[in-house]
Amino acid sequence: MKRIFTLAILLTICCGGGEEQTQVVSPEQRIQIDKSVLMVIAPKDFRDEEFKEPYDLFTDSGIKVIVASTDTVPAKGMLGMVVTPDILLDQVIPDSFDALVIVGGTGCKILWDNTTLYKIVQNFNATKKTIAAICIAPVVLARAGILKDIKATVYPTVKEHIEKYDADYTDADVEVSGNIITGSNPDASKEFATAILNTLKQ
């Protein structure tokens, strides 16, 4: 996928006749994390901010992001964002990544029964790597069998779809349970992204 990187900018603000200077730290001057993340989106109608908030935070932190889907044609989000996946789900090599993030949106329902994605989820969980899903995407985790007796959140209208698989639904905006992170809605995208980043810093 074509990546856009902002140039590092160092702004110097002079105060008091130039005697004092304040430096504004750009995203590129943050601590860089040598990790890689697999982000999974639906082939259409993924939720834009649920992709953008984590993607921007990860790339600003030096994390390599690979986007996977069921197709590699440009995918259009619910709000108009266009993302071209890098690889197909069946091309994913789980050992190449440190974390898995599944993006929500109405189109995510197409992923609910994707057995290839189930296997990817199970592989990440077996090695206790970070697994994150937001909005209606936690249903994938439930159906993959990794939310049994685990505290998790999801978009409220589909909570029965994770409770059916014995998940402990909490109604929180973001729930962190060991290596599993779940988010409930687009408004929680920033908090969700930060929670994932915090695990990758460890």
C-alpha positions in Angstrom: 0.0 0.0 0.0 1.3 3.4 -0.8 2.5 5.0 2.4 2.5 8.7 3.1 5.1 9.9 5.6 5.2 13.5 6.9 8.5 15.2 7.0 10.1 15.8 10.4 9.6 19.4 11.3 11.4 21.2 14.2 9.6 24.4 15.1 11.5 26.9 17.2 9.5 29.5 19.0 11.5 32.5 20.2 10.3 34.3 23.3 11.6 37.3 25.2 13.7 38.8 22.5 15.2 35.4 21.5 16.6 34.5 24.8 14.3 31.6 25.4 13.5 28.9 22.9 10.8 26.2 23.0 11.1 23.1 20.8 7.9 21.4 19.5 8.4 17.7 19.1 7.2 16.3 15.8 5.7 12.7 15.6 8.9 11.5 14.0 10.9 12.5 17.1 8.8 10.2 19.4 10.3 7.0 20.6 10.4 4.6 17.6 9.2 1.1 18.0 10.6 -1.7 15.9 7.5 -3.8 15.6 5.1 -4.9 12.9 1.3 -4.9 13.0 -1.2 -6.7 10.8 -4.4 -4.7 10.2 -7.4 -6.5 8.8 -10.2 -4.6 7.0 -13.4 -5.7 5.2 -13.3 -5.3 1.4 -15.8 -2.5 1.7 -17.6 -0.5 4.4 -14.9 -0.7 7.1 -15.1 2.1 9.6 -12.7 4.9 8.6 -11.6 6.2 12.0 -11.2 2.7 13.4 -8.6 2.2 10.7 -7.1 5.7 10.6 -6.5 6.3 14.3 -4.5 3.1 14.9 -2.7 3.3 11.5 -1.5 6.9 12.0 -0.4 6.3 15.6 1.5 3.1 14.6 3.3 4.6 11.6 4.1 7.8 13.6 5.8 5.5 16.1 7.9 3.7 13.5 5.8 0.6 13.5 5.5 -1.3 10.2 1.8 -1.8 9.2 0.6 -4.4 6.7 -3.1 -4.3 5.7 -4.9 -7.5 4.8 -8.3 -8.3 3.5 -10.3 -10.8 1.4 -9.3 -8.9 -1.7 -6.5 -6.5 -2.7 -8.6 -4.1 -4.7 -9.1 -0.6 -3.1 -11.5 -0.9 -0.2 -13.8 2.1 0.5 -14.7 2.9 4.1 -18.2 3.9 5.3 -17.1 7.6 5.4 -15.3 7.5 2.0 -11.7 6.7 3.0 -10.0 4.4 0.4 -7.3 1.9 1.5 -5.6 -0.6 -0.8 -4.8 -3.8 1.1 -1.2 -5.1 0.8 -2.0 -8.8 1.0 -4.8 -11.4 1.1 -5.7 -13.1 4.3 -4.5 -16.4 3.0 -1.1 -14.9 2.4 -0.6 -13.9 6.0 2.3 -15.4 7.9 1.5 -14.8 11.6 5.1 -15.2 12.7 5.9 -12.0 10.8 3.8 -9.8 13.0 3.8 -8.6 16.6 0.1 -7.7 16.8 -3.2 -8.2 15.0 -5.9 -5.5 14.7 -9.3 -6.2 13.1 -11.2 -3.0 12.1 -14.9 -2.8 12.4 -17.7 -1.2 10.4 -20.8 -2.7 8.8 -18.7 -4.5 6.2 -16.9 -6.4 8.9 -19.8 -8.9 9.0 -18.3 -10.5 5.9 -15.3 -11.5 8.2 -17.5 -13.0 10.9 -17.4 -16.5 9.3 -13.9 -16.3 7.7 -12.2 -19.5 8.8 -8.8 -18.2 7.5 -9.1 -15.3 9.8 -10.1 -17.6 12.7 -6.8 -19.5 12.2 -4.8 -16.3 12.2 -6.5 -15.2 15.4 -5.9 -18.5 17.1 -2.2 -18.5 16.0 -1.7 -15.0 17.5 -3.4 -16.1 20.7 -1.4 -19.3 21.1 1.7 -17.2 21.3 0.1 -14.5 23.4 0.6 -11.8 20.9 -1.6 -8.7 21.0 -5.0 -9.2 19.4 -7.3 -6.2 19.0 -10.7 -5.8 17.5 -13.2 -2.9 17.6 -16.9 -2.2 16.9 -18.5 -5.4 15.6 -15.1 -7.0 14.9 -14.8 -8.7 18.4 -17.4 -11.1 17.1 -14.6 -12.6 15.0 -12.6 -13.2 18.1 -15.6 -14.8 19.8 -16.3 -17.1 16.9 -12.6 -18.0 16.7 -13.0 -19.3 20.3 -10.7 -16.9 22.2 -13.1 -14.9 24.2 -14.5 -17.6 26.5 -14.5 -16.3 30.1 -12.7 -13.2 28.8 -13.8 -9.6 29.6 -14.6 -7.9 26.3 -16.6 -5.1 24.8 -18.3 -4.8 21.4 -20.8 -2.6 19.7 -23.8 -2.9 21.9 -26.3 -4.0 19.2 -24.2 -7.2 18.6 -23.3 -8.0 22.2 -25.3 -11.2 22.1 -23.0 -12.5 19.4 -20.0 -12.5 21.8 -22.0 -13.6 24.9 -23.2 -16.6 22.9 -19.5 -17.7 23.0 -19.2 -17.1 26.7 -17.4 -13.8 26.5 -17.8 -11.6 29.6 -19.4 -8.4 28.0 -18.5 -5.3 30.0 -20.0 -2.4 28.0 -16.7 -0.5 28.4 -15.4 1.8 25.6 -12.1 -0.2 25.6 -11.4 -3.4 27.4 -7.9 -4.8 27.9 -7.8 -8.5 29.0 -4.3 -9.8 28.9 -3.2 -9.9 25.3 -6.7 -9.2 24.0 -8.0 -5.6 23.4 -11.5 -4.8 22.4 -13.2 -1.5 21.5 -16.9 -0.8 21.4 -17.4 2.0 18.8 -15.8 4.5 16.5 -15.6 7.2 19.3 -13.3 4.8 21.2 -10.8 4.6 18.2 -8.2 6.8 19.8 -8.2 5.1 23.2 -8.3 1.7 21.4 -5.2 2.7 19.3 -3.3 3.9 22.4 -4.1 0.7 24.3 -2.6 -1.3 21.5 0.5 0.9 21.2 1.1 0.6 25.0 1.3 -3.2 24.6 3.8 -2.9 21.8 6.1 -0.7 23.9 6.5 -3.5 26.4 
